Amino acid sequence: MADKVYTWFIDPKGDPRTNRLVASELSEWNECRDKLCEDGKSRNLWCCPDREFVRNFQRTADASKYPYDVYVREGNYGPVRLWTFDNMSKRERKERIKKMPLKHLIKDAAAIAGA
C-alpha cells in the first residue's frame, strides 16, 4: 500500500508581513494565485516543500503573532482544505469532533490517521 502524498499550503490572509515572511523562504514558483479551495473560495496560497517547513513557519509566525491559515491537499488532485488540528489542544479537538456531522468526522479521522 502506497503512502498518501500531501501538499501543504500557507495562506497569509492578505497580511503583508506574513506574505513577506513566507516569500523570504520560498521562491516565486511556490506562489499559487487564485487556488480554488474546498469551501468554493479562491485564495492566494504559497505551496510549501514539506510538512516540516510548515511547522517551522508556524513557530515563527505564532511568536510574531502573524495571521495565517494552513491548507492541505491529499494526493495530486484532491480538494485544498483548511487544516485546523495544529492550532487546537487535545480537549478542543475532542469537543470539535463531538459536534461534527458524521461525514466530516470520517474525513477528518482519515486525515489524522494518514498524518
C-alpha positions in Angstrom: 0.0 0.0 0.0 1.5 3.3 -1.0 1.8 6.2 1.4 -0.5 9.1 0.8 1.0 12.3 -0.6 0.1 15.6 1.0 0.7 19.0 -0.4 0.9 21.8 2.2 -0.1 25.5 1.6 0.1 28.6 3.7 -2.5 31.4 3.3 -1.1 34.8 4.5 -4.7 36.0 4.7 -3.8 39.2 2.9 -1.3 40.4 5.6 1.8 41.9 4.0 4.1 40.9 7.0 3.0 37.3 6.8 3.4 37.3 3.0 7.0 38.7 3.3 7.9 36.1 5.9 6.8 33.3 3.5 8.3 34.9 0.4 11.6 35.2 2.2 11.8 31.4 2.5 10.2 30.3 -0.8 10.7 31.2 -4.4 8.1 32.8 -6.7 7.5 29.3 -8.2 5.8 28.3 -4.9 3.2 31.1 -5.2 -0.3 29.8 -6.2 -2.6 32.6 -7.1 -6.4 32.1 -7.1 -6.2 28.5 -5.8 -9.7 27.1 -5.5 -10.3 25.6 -2.1 -12.9 23.1 -0.8 -15.2 25.9 0.5 -15.5 27.3 -3.0 -13.4 30.4 -2.4 -10.2 31.2 -4.4 -7.2 32.2 -2.3 -3.6 33.3 -2.9 -1.6 30.5 -1.3 2.1 29.5 -1.0 2.9 25.9 -1.8 5.3 24.5 0.8 8.0 21.9 0.2 7.0 19.7 3.1 5.3 19.5 6.5 8.5 20.4 8.4 8.6 23.7 6.6 5.0 24.4 7.7 5.9 23.6 11.3 8.9 25.9 11.3 6.8 28.6 9.7 4.1 28.2 12.4 6.7 28.6 15.2 7.9 31.9 13.7 4.5 33.3 12.8 2.9 32.4 16.1 5.8 34.0 18.0 5.3 37.2 16.0 1.5 36.9 16.1 1.2 37.0 12.3 -2.2 35.9 10.8 -2.1 32.8 8.6 -4.0 29.6 7.8 -2.6 26.2 6.8 -4.3 24.3 3.9 -3.6 20.8 2.8 -4.4 18.7 -0.3 -4.4 14.9 -0.2 -3.0 13.4 -3.4 -2.3 15.3 -6.6 -5.9 16.2 -7.4 -7.7 16.3 -4.1 -9.5 19.4 -2.8 -7.5 22.0 -1.0 -8.9 22.2 2.5 -8.2 24.1 5.8 -6.0 22.2 8.2 -7.3 23.0 11.7 -5.8 20.4 14.0 -2.5 22.1 14.7 -4.0 25.1 16.5 -6.2 23.1 18.9 -5.5 21.4 22.2 -6.4 17.8 22.7 -9.5 18.8 24.6 -10.6 21.2 21.9 -10.2 18.5 19.2 -12.4 16.1 21.2 -15.1 18.8 21.6 -14.9 19.7 17.9 -15.3 16.1 16.9 -18.3 15.6 19.2 -20.1 18.4 17.4 -19.2 17.4 13.8 -21.6 15.7 11.4 -20.6 12.1 10.7 -19.3 12.7 7.1 -16.8 15.3 8.3 -15.8 13.1 11.3 -14.9 10.3 8.9 -13.0 12.6 6.6 -11.0 14.2 9.4 -10.3 10.9 11.1 -8.8 9.6 7.9 -6.7 12.7 7.6 -5.4 12.3 11.1 -4.6 8.6 10.6 -2.7 9.5 7.5 -0.7 12.3 9.0 
